[in-house]
Amino acid sequence: MENIKEYPRLDMSKMIFSDNHPTTQEALKDVVPFEWSDDVLSGKKKIEIKEKKD
Amino acid sequence: MCRRGDIILVEKYKSQGVDVSHHSFVVIDDKDGQIKGLNYDIVALAMSSFKDEKQKEKKLSYPGNFPITANEENVDGGNKRDGYIKADQFYFFDKSKIEFDVIGAVTVEAFTALIEFMNRYLADGYKIEPITDNL
């Protein structure tokens, strides 16, 4: 992983929260989990996520 | 141990008695805090892939979804490496109550773009839904 200091910190004090508080089960209803390879699941390889730009 | 930018795979946890494990999340904050009087030490966003092209189009039209792509060789079914981070819902976790593995990280560039994306989302008048039933 890259140097943690390079990762900007989100200012949590500026977050504006909704009155709607879904449960985890409700929130994950439409989420399709990624199917990681066995090498990732066993810790042999690490995944890297980038922004998708079309 | 995890820190912001990490991708965690939650191995075991339940919501309202239902097993909702095996989901991947991006850690966006690793500082201790409190919400609704409950302690947390991770704030994370859910990552999702797409079911099909129709769902992809629909999901990417939502203002709170940030498009991502994974390094292809590490995803079963190389054509399913694209997805999105659901930036409109914050999951608050207490590390002592979940089992998880750190399976990778978001690049600094993508994480920086995600933070800017979230700041724009809030500036446009949207609100974040907090998920606290894991605490």
N, CA and C atoms of all chains as a GROMACS GRO file, in nm:
protein
  567
    1MET      N    1   0.085  -0.120   0.000
    1MET     CA    2   0.000   0.000   0.000
    1MET      C    3   0.088   0.125   0.000
    2GLU      N    4   0.032   0.229  -0.058
    2GLU     CA    5   0.106   0.353  -0.067
    2GLU      C    6   0.110   0.422   0.070
    3ASN      N    7   0.192   0.524   0.083
    3ASN     CA    8   0.206   0.594   0.210
    3ASN      C    9   0.072   0.649   0.258
    4ILE      N   10   0.036   0.613   0.380
    4ILE     CA   11  -0.096   0.652   0.434
    4ILE      C   12  -0.112   0.804   0.437
    5LYS      N   13  -0.001   0.877   0.453
    5LYS     CA   14  -0.010   1.024   0.461
    5LYS      C   15  -0.058   1.085   0.330
    6GLU      N   16  -0.044   1.008   0.222
    6GLU     CA   17  -0.089   1.061   0.093
    6GLU      C   18  -0.240   1.049   0.076
    7TYR      N   19  -0.303   0.968   0.159
    7TYR     CA   20  -0.449   0.949   0.149
    7TYR      C   21  -0.519   1.064   0.221
    8PRO      N   22  -0.600   1.143   0.153
    8PRO     CA   23  -0.665   1.254   0.221
    8PRO      C   24  -0.762   1.204   0.328
    9ARG      N   25  -0.783   1.284   0.430
    9ARG     CA   26  -0.875   1.245   0.536
    9ARG      C   27  -1.010   1.314   0.512
   10LEU      N   28  -1.114   1.237   0.523
   10LEU     CA   29  -1.248   1.293   0.510
   10LEU      C   30  -1.282   1.369   0.638
   11ASP      N   31  -1.337   1.487   0.624
   11ASP     CA   32  -1.375   1.565   0.742
   11ASP      C   33  -1.512   1.519   0.790
   12MET      N   34  -1.510   1.429   0.889
   12MET     CA   35  -1.636   1.370   0.936
   12MET      C   36  -1.730   1.474   0.996
   13SER      N   37  -1.671   1.584   1.047
   13SER     CA   38  -1.757   1.687   1.110
   13SER      C   39  -1.842   1.759   1.006
   14LYS      N   40  -1.806   1.745   0.879
   14LYS     CA   41  -1.883   1.814   0.774
   14LYS      C   42  -1.988   1.723   0.708
   15MET      N   43  -1.992   1.599   0.752
   15MET     CA   44  -2.089   1.506   0.694
   15MET      C   45  -2.231   1.543   0.738
   16ILE      N   46  -2.322   1.535   0.646
   16ILE     CA   47  -2.463   1.565   0.677
   16ILE      C   48  -2.539   1.433   0.665
   17PHE      N   49  -2.591   1.386   0.779
   17PHE     CA   50  -2.656   1.257   0.780
   17PHE      C   51  -2.807   1.267   0.766
   18SER      N   52  -2.860   1.172   0.694
   18SER     CA   53  -3.004   1.162   0.673
   18SER      C   54  -3.072   1.107   0.799
   19ASP      N   55  -3.202   1.134   0.811
   19ASP     CA   56  -3.278   1.074   0.922
   19ASP      C   57  -3.309   0.929   0.894
   20ASN      N   58  -3.288   0.888   0.768
   20ASN     CA   59  -3.314   0.748   0.731
   20ASN      C   60  -3.191   0.663   0.769
   21HIS      N   61  -3.212   0.567   0.858
   21HIS     CA   62  -3.103   0.481   0.904
   21HIS      C   63  -3.133   0.336   0.865
   22PRO      N   64  -3.097   0.295   0.744
   22PRO     CA   65  -3.128   0.157   0.705
   22PRO      C   66  -3.044   0.056   0.783
   23THR      N   67  -3.092  -0.067   0.791
   23THR     CA   68  -3.010  -0.174   0.849
   23THR      C   69  -2.909  -0.217   0.744
   24THR      N   70  -2.808  -0.289   0.789
   24THR     CA   71  -2.708  -0.341   0.694
   24THR      C   72  -2.776  -0.428   0.589
   25GLN      N   73  -2.867  -0.510   0.636
   25GLN     CA   74  -2.937  -0.601   0.544
   25GLN      C   75  -3.011  -0.523   0.435
   26GLU      N   76  -3.080  -0.415   0.475
   26GLU     CA   77  -3.152  -0.333   0.377
   26GLU      C   78  -3.054  -0.264   0.282
   27ALA      N   79  -2.945  -0.211   0.339
   27ALA     CA   80  -2.850  -0.135   0.258
   27ALA      C   81  -2.778  -0.222   0.156
   28LEU      N   82  -2.758  -0.349   0.190
   28LEU     CA   83  -2.683  -0.438   0.100
   28LEU      C   84  -2.773  -0.514   0.003
   29LYS      N   85  -2.901  -0.482   0.007
   29LYS     CA   86  -3.000  -0.554  -0.074
   29LYS      C   87  -2.961  -0.560  -0.223
   30ASP      N   88  -2.920  -0.446  -0.279
   30ASP     CA   89  -2.888  -0.441  -0.422
   30ASP      C   90  -2.739  -0.453  -0.452
   31VAL      N   91  -2.660  -0.477  -0.350
   31VAL     CA   92  -2.516  -0.484  -0.370
   31VAL      C   93  -2.477  -0.625  -0.418
   32VAL      N   94  -2.397  -0.628  -0.525
   32VAL     CA   95  -2.351  -0.756  -0.581
   32VAL      C   96  -2.205  -0.774  -0.541
   33PRO      N   97  -2.175  -0.865  -0.449
   33PRO     CA   98  -2.035  -0.877  -0.403
   33PRO      C   99  -1.941  -0.916  -0.517
   34PHE      N  100  -1.820  -0.860  -0.516
   34PHE     CA  101  -1.718  -0.902  -0.611
   34PHE      C  102  -1.680  -1.047  -0.581
   35GLU      N  103  -1.648  -1.120  -0.686
   35GLU     CA  104  -1.601  -1.258  -0.668
   35GLU      C  105  -1.449  -1.259  -0.683
   36TRP      N  106  -1.379  -1.246  -0.572
   36TRP     CA  107  -1.234  -1.238  -0.576
   36TRP      C  108  -1.174  -1.376  -0.604
   37SER      N  109  -1.058  -1.374  -0.665
   37SER     CA  110  -0.992  -1.502  -0.698
   37SER      C  111  -0.943  -1.570  -0.571
   38ASP      N  112  -0.911  -1.697  -0.584
   38ASP     CA  113  -0.860  -1.773  -0.469
   38ASP      C  114  -0.730  -1.713  -0.416
   39ASP      N  115  -0.648  -1.659  -0.508
   39ASP     CA  116  -0.522  -1.599  -0.464
   39ASP      C  117  -0.545  -1.478  -0.374
   40VAL      N  118  -0.650  -1.403  -0.403
   40VAL     CA  119  -0.685  -1.288  -0.317
   40VAL      C  120  -0.739  -1.339  -0.183
   41LEU      N  121  -0.827  -1.435  -0.190
   41LEU     CA  122  -0.890  -1.485  -0.068
   41LEU      C  123  -0.789  -1.553   0.025
   42SER      N  124  -0.685  -1.610  -0.035
   42SER     CA  125  -0.584  -1.677   0.048
   42SER      C  126  -0.475  -1.580   0.094
   43GLY      N  127  -0.480  -1.456   0.045
   43GLY     CA  128  -0.382  -1.357   0.087
   43GLY      C  129  -0.255  -1.354   0.001
   44LYS      N  130  -0.250  -1.438  -0.103
   44LYS     CA  131  -0.130  -1.442  -0.189
   44LYS      C  132  -0.117  -1.316  -0.273
   45LYS      N  133  -0.232  -1.263  -0.315
   45LYS     CA  134  -0.231  -1.142  -0.398
   45LYS      C  135  -0.322  -1.036  -0.337
   46LYS      N  136  -0.290  -0.911  -0.367
   46LYS     CA  137  -0.372  -0.800  -0.318
   46LYS      C  138  -0.444  -0.734  -0.435
   47ILE      N  139  -0.565  -0.694  -0.412
   47ILE     CA  140  -0.635  -0.624  -0.518
   47ILE      C  141  -0.603  -0.474  -0.513
   48GLU      N  142  -0.615  -0.413  -0.628
   48GLU     CA  143  -0.594  -0.268  -0.638
   48GLU      C  144  -0.713  -0.212  -0.711
   49ILE      N  145  -0.773  -0.111  -0.652
   49ILE     CA  146  -0.893  -0.050  -0.711
   49ILE      C  147  -0.859   0.088  -0.765
   50LYS      N  148  -0.902   0.112  -0.888
   50LYS     CA  149  -0.883   0.243  -0.950
   50LYS      C  150  -1.018   0.302  -0.988
   51GLU      N  151  -1.018   0.433  -1.010
   51GLU     CA  152  -1.140   0.496  -1.060
   51GLU      C  153  -1.160   0.450  -1.204
   52LYS      N  154  -1.285   0.418  -1.239
   52LYS     CA  155  -1.315   0.378  -1.377
   52LYS      C  156  -1.349   0.504  -1.456
   53LYS      N  157  -1.267   0.530  -1.558
   53LYS     CA  158  -1.292   0.647  -1.641
   53LYS      C  159  -1.321   0.599  -1.782
   54ASP      N  160  -1.435   0.634  -1.835
   54ASP     CA  161  -1.469   0.594  -1.971
   54ASP      C  162  -1.440   0.704  -2.070
   55MET      N  163  -0.601  -0.485   1.196
   55MET     CA  164  -0.544  -0.352   1.162
   55MET      C  165  -0.586  -0.314   1.021
   56CYS      N  166  -0.641  -0.200   1.006
   56CYS     CA  167  -0.669  -0.148   0.873
   56CYS      C  168  -0.664   0.004   0.878
   57ARG      N  169  -0.648   0.062   0.764
   57ARG     CA  170  -0.639   0.207   0.759
   57ARG      C  171  -0.708   0.258   0.634
   58ARG      N  172  -0.724   0.390   0.629
   58ARG     CA  173  -0.805   0.444   0.519
   58ARG      C  174  -0.741   0.408   0.384
   59GLY      N  175  -0.830   0.379   0.290
   59GLY     CA  176  -0.784   0.334   0.159
   59GLY      C  177  -0.782   0.184   0.146
   60ASP      N  178  -0.782   0.113   0.259
   60ASP     CA  179  -0.780  -0.034   0.253
   60ASP      C  180  -0.915  -0.088   0.205
   61ILE      N  181  -0.908  -0.205   0.144
   61ILE     CA  182  -1.030  -0.278   0.109
   61ILE      C  183  -1.039  -0.395   0.205
   62ILE      N  184  -1.150  -0.405   0.274
   62ILE     CA  185  -1.166  -0.515   0.369
   62ILE      C  186  -1.279  -0.607   0.321
   63LEU      N  187  -1.258  -0.733   0.346
   63LEU     CA  188  -1.360  -0.833   0.316
   63LEU      C  189  -1.412  -0.880   0.451
   64VAL      N  190  -1.539  -0.851   0.475
   64VAL     CA  191  -1.596  -0.887   0.604
   64VAL      C  192  -1.637  -1.033   0.600
   65GLU      N  193  -1.579  -1.111   0.691
   65GLU     CA  194  -1.599  -1.256   0.689
   65GLU      C  195  -1.723  -1.298   0.766
   66LYS      N  196  -1.746  -1.229   0.872
   66LYS     CA  197  -1.857  -1.277   0.954
   66LYS      C  198  -1.926  -1.162   1.027
   67TYR      N  199  -2.047  -1.134   0.991
   67TYR     CA  200  -2.129  -1.051   1.078
   67TYR      C  201  -2.274  -1.063   1.038
   68LYS      N  202  -2.357  -1.027   1.132
   68LYS     CA  203  -2.500  -1.043   1.111
   68LYS      C  204  -2.573  -0.911   1.129
   69SER      N  205  -2.679  -0.895   1.052
   69SER     CA  206  -2.766  -0.779   1.067
   69SER      C  207  -2.905  -0.833   1.095
   70GLN      N  208  -2.960  -0.795   1.208
   70GLN     CA  209  -3.095  -0.840   1.246
   70GLN      C  210  -3.105  -0.993   1.236
   71GLY      N  211  -2.999  -1.061   1.276
   71GLY     CA  212  -3.001  -1.207   1.277
   71GLY      C  213  -2.974  -1.271   1.142
   72VAL      N  214  -2.956  -1.190   1.036
   72VAL     CA  215  -2.931  -1.245   0.902
   72VAL      C  216  -2.784  -1.229   0.866
   73ASP      N  217  -2.722  -1.335   0.816
   73ASP     CA  218  -2.580  -1.332   0.780
   73ASP      C  219  -2.560  -1.246   0.655
   74VAL      N  220  -2.482  -1.141   0.666
   74VAL     CA  221  -2.455  -1.054   0.550
   74VAL      C  222  -2.304  -1.044   0.526
   75SER      N  223  -2.236  -1.156   0.548
   75SER     CA  224  -2.090  -1.154   0.532
   75SER      C  225  -2.049  -1.166   0.386
   76HIS      N  226  -1.919  -1.162   0.363
   76HIS     CA  227  -1.855  -1.176   0.232
   76HIS      C  228  -1.869  -1.053   0.143
   77HIS      N  229  -1.903  -0.941   0.202
   77HIS     CA  230  -1.907  -0.816   0.125
   77HIS      C  231  -1.774  -0.742   0.142
   78SER      N  232  -1.737  -0.668   0.038
   78SER     CA  233  -1.613  -0.589   0.041
   78SER      C  234  -1.647  -0.443   0.067
   79PHE      N  235  -1.561  -0.379   0.144
   79PHE     CA  236  -1.581  -0.238   0.180
   79PHE      C  237  -1.450  -0.161   0.165
   80VAL      N  238  -1.462  -0.032   0.135
   80VAL     CA  239  -1.347   0.057   0.133
   80VAL      C  240  -1.347   0.135   0.264
   81VAL      N  241  -1.236   0.135   0.335
   81VAL     CA  242  -1.225   0.210   0.460
   81VAL      C  243  -1.202   0.357   0.425
   82ILE      N  244  -1.294   0.444   0.468
   82ILE     CA  245  -1.274   0.585   0.438
   82ILE      C  246  -1.230   0.664   0.561
   83ASP      N  247  -1.248   0.606   0.679
   83ASP     CA  248  -1.197   0.673   0.800
   83ASP      C  249  -1.157   0.567   0.900
   84ASP      N  250  -1.042   0.589   0.965
   84ASP     CA  251  -0.990   0.490   1.058
   84ASP      C  252  -0.969   0.551   1.196
   85LYS      N  253  -1.040   0.659   1.222
   85LYS     CA  254  -1.027   0.728   1.351
   85LYS      C  255  -1.143   0.688   1.441
   86ASP      N  256  -1.116   0.671   1.570
   86ASP     CA  257  -1.224   0.639   1.664
   86ASP      C  258  -1.323   0.754   1.670
   87GLY      N  259  -1.449   0.719   1.689
   87GLY     CA  260  -1.551   0.823   1.703
   87GLY      C  261  -1.675   0.766   1.766
   88GLN      N  262  -1.775   0.850   1.774
   88GLN     CA  263  -1.904   0.808   1.830
   88GLN      C  264  -2.016   0.855   1.740
   89ILE      N  265  -2.117   0.769   1.725
   89ILE     CA  266  -2.240   0.809   1.656
   89ILE      C  267  -2.357   0.753   1.736
   90LYS      N  268  -2.454   0.836   1.759
   90LYS     CA  269  -2.570   0.798   1.840
   90LYS      C  270  -2.526   0.736   1.974
   91GLY      N  271  -2.417   0.786   2.029
   91GLY     CA  272  -2.368   0.738   2.158
   91GLY      C  273  -2.293   0.605   2.151
   92LEU      N  274  -2.271   0.556   2.029
   92LEU     CA  275  -2.202   0.427   2.013
   92LEU      C  276  -2.062   0.448   1.957
   93ASN      N  277  -1.966   0.373   2.009
   93ASN     CA  278  -1.826   0.386   1.963
   93ASN      C  279  -1.804   0.312   1.832
   94TYR      N  280  -1.726   0.373   1.744
   94TYR     CA  281  -1.685   0.304   1.621
   94TYR      C  282  -1.537   0.332   1.598
   95ASP      N  283  -1.474   0.246   1.517
   95ASP     CA  284  -1.335   0.273   1.481
   95ASP      C  285  -1.306   0.249   1.332
   96ILE      N  286  -1.410   0.220   1.256
   96ILE     CA  287  -1.397   0.216   1.110
   96ILE      C  288  -1.523   0.276   1.049
   97VAL      N  289  -1.505   0.359   0.948
   97VAL     CA  290  -1.616   0.401   0.863
   97VAL      C  291  -1.584   0.350   0.723
   98ALA      N  292  -1.680   0.282   0.662
   98ALA     CA  293  -1.651   0.218   0.533
   98ALA      C  294  -1.768   0.234   0.436
   99LEU      N  295  -1.736   0.214   0.310
   99LEU     CA  296  -1.836   0.220   0.203
   99LEU      C  297  -1.841   0.084   0.134
  100ALA      N  298  -1.961   0.042   0.096
  100ALA     CA  299  -1.977  -0.088   0.029
  100ALA      C  300  -1.930  -0.079  -0.115
  101MET      N  301  -1.871  -0.189  -0.162
  101MET     CA  302  -1.832  -0.202  -0.302
  101MET      C  303  -1.923  -0.303  -0.368
  102SER      N  304  -1.965  -0.272  -0.490
  102SER     CA  305  -2.054  -0.365  -0.562
  102SER      C  306  -2.004  -0.383  -0.704
  103SER      N  307  -2.021  -0.505  -0.755
  103SER     CA  308  -2.000  -0.526  -0.898
  103SER      C  309  -2.137  -0.514  -0.965
  104PHE      N  310  -2.144  -0.547  -1.093
  104PHE     CA  311  -2.271  -0.533  -1.165
  104PHE      C  312  -2.328  -0.670  -1.200
  105LYS      N  313  -2.461  -0.679  -1.198
  105LYS     CA  314  -2.527  -0.804  -1.240
  105LYS      C  315  -2.519  -0.817  -1.391
  106ASP      N  316  -2.546  -0.706  -1.460
  106ASP     CA  317  -2.549  -0.708  -1.606
  106ASP      C  318  -2.540  -0.563  -1.657
  107GLU      N  319  -2.542  -0.547  -1.789
  107GLU     CA  320  -2.525  -0.414  -1.849
  107GLU      C  321  -2.638  -0.319  -1.811
  108LYS      N  322  -2.759  -0.373  -1.802
  108LYS     CA  323  -2.875  -0.289  -1.769
  108LYS      C  324  -2.860  -0.232  -1.628
  109GLN      N  325  -2.819  -0.319  -1.536
  109GLN     CA  326  -2.802  -0.274  -1.398
  109GLN      C  327  -2.686  -0.176  -1.388
  110LYS      N  328  -2.582  -0.201  -1.469
  110LYS     CA  329  -2.466  -0.111  -1.469
  110LYS      C  330  -2.507   0.031  -1.506
  111GLU      N  331  -2.585   0.040  -1.614
  111GLU     CA  332  -2.632   0.171  -1.661
  111GLU      C  333  -2.715   0.241  -1.553
  112LYS      N  334  -2.802   0.164  -1.492
  112LYS     CA  335  -2.891   0.219  -1.388
  112LYS      C  336  -2.810   0.266  -1.266
  113LYS      N  337  -2.720   0.180  -1.220
  113LYS     CA  338  -2.643   0.214  -1.099
  113LYS      C  339  -2.552   0.333  -1.121
  114LEU      N  340  -2.493   0.342  -1.240
  114LEU     CA  341  -2.401   0.454  -1.264
  114LEU      C  342  -2.473   0.585  -1.290
  115SER      N  343  -2.605   0.579  -1.302
  115SER     CA  344  -2.681   0.704  -1.318
  115SER      C  345  -2.714   0.765  -1.181
  116TYR      N  346  -2.692   0.690  -1.073
  116TYR     CA  347  -2.718   0.743  -0.938
  116TYR      C  348  -2.604   0.836  -0.897
  117PRO      N  349  -2.639   0.952  -0.843
  117PRO     CA  350  -2.532   1.049  -0.809
  117PRO      C  351  -2.440   1.004  -0.697
  118GLY      N  352  -2.480   0.905  -0.618
  118GLY     CA  353  -2.397   0.862  -0.505
  118GLY      C  354  -2.308   0.743  -0.534
  119ASN      N  355  -2.305   0.696  -0.659
  119ASN     CA  356  -2.225   0.578  -0.692
  119ASN      C  357  -2.099   0.617  -0.770
  120PHE      N  358  -1.984   0.576  -0.718
  120PHE     CA  359  -1.854   0.613  -0.774
  120PHE      C  360  -1.799   0.494  -0.854
  121PRO      N  361  -1.776   0.509  -0.986
  121PRO     CA  362  -1.734   0.396  -1.069
  121PRO      C  363  -1.589   0.353  -1.044
  122ILE      N  364  -1.568   0.221  -1.037
  122ILE     CA  365  -1.434   0.168  -1.010
  122ILE      C  366  -1.404   0.050  -1.102
  123THR      N  367  -1.277   0.013  -1.104
  123THR     CA  368  -1.238  -0.109  -1.172
  123THR      C  369  -1.126  -0.176  -1.092
  124ALA      N  370  -1.130  -0.310  -1.088
  124ALA     CA  371  -1.028  -0.385  -1.014
  124ALA      C  372  -0.924  -0.439  -1.110
  125ASN      N  373  -0.804  -0.467  -1.060
  125ASN     CA  374  -0.705  -0.531  -1.147
  125ASN      C  375  -0.758  -0.668  -1.189
  126GLU      N  376  -0.766  -0.688  -1.316
  126GLU     CA  377  -0.843  -0.797  -1.376
  126GLU      C  378  -0.804  -0.937  -1.329
  127GLU      N  379  -0.676  -0.960  -1.310
  127GLU     CA  380  -0.632  -1.096  -1.282
  127GLU      C  381  -0.680  -1.147  -1.147
  128ASN      N  382  -0.728  -1.056  -1.063
  128ASN     CA  383  -0.767  -1.099  -0.929
  128ASN      C  384  -0.917  -1.115  -0.910
  129VAL      N  385  -0.991  -1.111  -1.018
  129VAL     CA  386  -1.136  -1.126  -1.009
  129VAL      C  387  -1.176  -1.250  -1.088
  130ASP      N  388  -1.257  -1.335  -1.027
  130ASP     CA  389  -1.307  -1.451  -1.100
  130ASP      C  390  -1.402  -1.402  -1.208
  131GLY      N  391  -1.378  -1.436  -1.331
  131GLY     CA  392  -1.462  -1.386  -1.440
  131GLY      C  393  -1.413  -1.246  -1.473
  132GLY      N  394  -1.311  -1.237  -1.559
  132GLY     CA  395  -1.245  -1.110  -1.585
  132GLY      C  396  -1.336  -0.997  -1.630
  133ASN      N  397  -1.450  -1.034  -1.688
  133ASN     CA  398  -1.540  -0.928  -1.737
  133ASN      C  399  -1.622  -0.867  -1.624
  134LYS      N  400  -1.605  -0.918  -1.502
  134LYS     CA  401  -1.682  -0.864  -1.390
  134LYS      C  402  -1.595  -0.783  -1.296
  135ARG      N  403  -1.492  -0.722  -1.349
  135ARG     CA  404  -1.401  -0.648  -1.262
  135ARG      C  405  -1.448  -0.505  -1.237
  136ASP      N  406  -1.545  -0.458  -1.315
  136ASP     CA  407  -1.595  -0.322  -1.295
  136ASP      C  408  -1.706  -0.321  -1.190
  137GLY      N  409  -1.720  -0.206  -1.126
  137GLY     CA  410  -1.825  -0.194  -1.026
  137GLY      C  411  -1.837  -0.051  -0.978
  138TYR      N  412  -1.884  -0.035  -0.857
  138TYR     CA  413  -1.898   0.100  -0.802
  138TYR      C  414  -1.887   0.096  -0.651
  139ILE      N  415  -1.851   0.211  -0.598
  139ILE     CA  416  -1.850   0.228  -0.452
  139ILE      C  417  -1.975   0.309  -0.419
  140LYS      N  418  -2.051   0.256  -0.326
  140LYS     CA  419  -2.176   0.321  -0.287
  140LYS      C  420  -2.142   0.427  -0.182
  141ALA      N  421  -2.127   0.551  -0.229
  141ALA     CA  422  -2.075   0.656  -0.142
  141ALA      C  423  -2.183   0.729  -0.063
  142ASP      N  424  -2.308   0.690  -0.080
  142ASP     CA  425  -2.417   0.762  -0.011
  142ASP      C  426  -2.460   0.695   0.120
  143GLN      N  427  -2.391   0.586   0.156
  143GLN     CA  428  -2.423   0.518   0.282
  143GLN      C  429  -2.292   0.487   0.356
  144PHE      N  430  -2.284   0.531   0.481
  144PHE     CA  431  -2.166   0.504   0.563
  144PHE      C  432  -2.194   0.388   0.658
  145TYR      N  433  -2.106   0.289   0.655
  145TYR     CA  434  -2.117   0.177   0.749
  145TYR      C  435  -2.021   0.203   0.864
  146PHE      N  436  -2.075   0.208   0.984
  146PHE     CA  437  -1.992   0.229   1.103
  146PHE      C  438  -1.967   0.092   1.167
  147PHE      N  439  -1.840   0.061   1.188
  147PHE     CA  440  -1.804  -0.069   1.246
  147PHE      C  441  -1.720  -0.051   1.372
  148ASP      N  442  -1.732  -0.149   1.458
  148ASP     CA  443  -1.642  -0.164   1.573
  148ASP      C  444  -1.560  -0.289   1.541
  149LYS      N  445  -1.430  -0.270   1.521
  149LYS     CA  446  -1.344  -0.381   1.477
  149LYS      C  447  -1.353  -0.504   1.568
  150SER      N  448  -1.380  -0.480   1.695
  150SER     CA  449  -1.383  -0.594   1.788
  150SER      C  450  -1.507  -0.680   1.767
  151LYS      N  451  -1.602  -0.631   1.689
  151LYS     CA  452  -1.727  -0.706   1.671
  151LYS      C  453  -1.742  -0.771   1.534
  152ILE      N  454  -1.641  -0.751   1.448
  152ILE     CA  455  -1.649  -0.814   1.315
  152ILE      C  456  -1.521  -0.890   1.286
  153GLU      N  457  -1.529  -0.984   1.194
  153GLU     CA  458  -1.409  -1.052   1.146
  153GLU      C  459  -1.388  -1.006   1.002
  154PHE      N  460  -1.266  -0.963   0.974
  154PHE     CA  461  -1.240  -0.914   0.838
  154PHE      C  462  -1.095  -0.938   0.800
  155ASP      N  463  -1.070  -0.936   0.668
  155ASP     CA  464  -0.934  -0.944   0.615
  155ASP      C  465  -0.911  -0.822   0.527
  156VAL      N  466  -0.789  -0.770   0.530
  156VAL     CA  467  -0.752  -0.663   0.437
  156VAL      C  468  -0.705  -0.732   0.309
  157ILE      N  469  -0.778  -0.710   0.199
  157ILE     CA  470  -0.746  -0.783   0.076
  157ILE      C  471  -0.685  -0.693  -0.032
  158GLY      N  472  -0.665  -0.567  -0.001
  158GLY     CA  473  -0.605  -0.478  -0.099
  158GLY      C  474  -0.629  -0.333  -0.063
  159ALA      N  475  -0.618  -0.247  -0.162
  159ALA     CA  476  -0.632  -0.104  -0.136
  159ALA      C  477  -0.680  -0.030  -0.261
  160VAL      N  478  -0.735   0.086  -0.236
  160VAL     CA  479  -0.768   0.179  -0.344
  160VAL      C  480  -0.642   0.262  -0.369
  161THR      N  481  -0.613   0.296  -0.492
  161THR     CA  482  -0.495   0.380  -0.518
  161THR      C  483  -0.516   0.518  -0.456
  162VAL      N  484  -0.407   0.587  -0.430
  162VAL     CA  485  -0.418   0.723  -0.375
  162VAL      C  486  -0.500   0.812  -0.467
  163GLU      N  487  -0.477   0.798  -0.599
  163GLU     CA  488  -0.549   0.881  -0.697
  163GLU      C  489  -0.699   0.855  -0.689
  164ALA      N  490  -0.736   0.728  -0.684
  164ALA     CA  491  -0.879   0.694  -0.680
  164ALA      C  492  -0.941   0.736  -0.546
  165PHE      N  493  -0.865   0.720  -0.437
  165PHE     CA  494  -0.918   0.758  -0.305
  165PHE      C  495  -0.938   0.910  -0.299
  166THR      N  496  -0.844   0.984  -0.352
  166THR     CA  497  -0.855   1.130  -0.355
  166THR      C  498  -0.977   1.171  -0.438
  167ALA      N  499  -0.996   1.104  -0.553
  167ALA     CA  500  -1.111   1.134  -0.639
  167ALA      C  501  -1.242   1.098  -0.567
  168LEU      N  502  -1.239   0.990  -0.489
  168LEU     CA  503  -1.359   0.949  -0.414
  168LEU      C  504  -1.395   1.053  -0.308
  169ILE      N  505  -1.296   1.104  -0.237
  169ILE     CA  506  -1.323   1.207  -0.134
  169ILE      C  507  -1.380   1.333  -0.202
  170GLU      N  508  -1.324   1.371  -0.316
  170GLU     CA  509  -1.374   1.489  -0.387
  170GLU      C  510  -1.517   1.464  -0.437
  171PHE      N  511  -1.542   1.343  -0.484
  171PHE     CA  512  -1.675   1.303  -0.530
  171PHE      C  513  -1.776   1.317  -0.415
  172MET      N  514  -1.737   1.272  -0.296
  172MET     CA  515  -1.828   1.279  -0.181
  172MET      C  516  -1.852   1.424  -0.138
  173ASN      N  517  -1.748   1.504  -0.142
  173ASN     CA  518  -1.765   1.646  -0.106
  173ASN      C  519  -1.860   1.716  -0.203
  174ARG      N  520  -1.851   1.680  -0.332
  174ARG     CA  521  -1.943   1.739  -0.432
  174ARG      C  522  -2.085   1.689  -0.408
  175TYR      N  523  -2.098   1.561  -0.373
  175TYR     CA  524  -2.229   1.500  -0.347
  175TYR      C  525  -2.300   1.578  -0.233
  176LEU      N  526  -2.225   1.607  -0.128
  176LEU     CA  527  -2.282   1.680  -0.014
  176LEU      C  528  -2.312   1.826  -0.053
  177ALA      N  529  -2.222   1.885  -0.130
  177ALA     CA  530  -2.242   2.025  -0.173
  177ALA      C  531  -2.366   2.038  -0.261
  178ASP      N  532  -2.403   1.930  -0.329
  178ASP     CA  533  -2.524   1.931  -0.412
  178ASP      C  534  -2.651   1.912  -0.330
  179GLY      N  535  -2.637   1.900  -0.199
  179GLY     CA  536  -2.754   1.894  -0.112
  179GLY      C  537  -2.798   1.755  -0.072
  180TYR      N  538  -2.723   1.653  -0.111
  180TYR     CA  539  -2.758   1.516  -0.072
  180TYR      C  540  -2.709   1.488   0.070
  181LYS      N  541  -2.770   1.387   0.131
  181LYS     CA  542  -2.729   1.349   0.266
  181LYS      C  543  -2.680   1.204   0.266
  182ILE      N  544  -2.602   1.172   0.368
  182ILE     CA  545  -2.547   1.037   0.384
  182ILE      C  546  -2.637   0.956   0.478
  183GLU      N  547  -2.664   0.832   0.439
  183GLU     CA  548  -2.740   0.744   0.528
  183GLU      C  549  -2.642   0.668   0.618
  184PRO      N  550  -2.655   0.683   0.750
  184PRO     CA  551  -2.564   0.610   0.839
  184PRO      C  552  -2.618   0.471   0.872
  185ILE      N  553  -2.529   0.373   0.873
  185ILE     CA  554  -2.568   0.236   0.907
  185ILE      C  555  -2.493   0.197   1.033
  186THR      N  556  -2.566   0.182   1.139
  186THR     CA  557  -2.503   0.167   1.271
  186THR      C  558  -2.543   0.037   1.341
  187ASP      N  559  -2.615  -0.049   1.272
  187ASP     CA  560  -2.662  -0.169   1.343
  187ASP      C  561  -2.551  -0.272   1.365
  188ASN      N  562  -2.429  -0.240   1.318
  188ASN     CA  563  -2.316  -0.329   1.344
  188ASN      C  564  -2.247  -0.296   1.476
  189LEU      N  565  -2.287  -0.185   1.539
  189LEU     CA  566  -2.216  -0.139   1.660
  189LEU      C  567  -2.273  -0.203   1.786
   0.00000   0.00000   0.00000
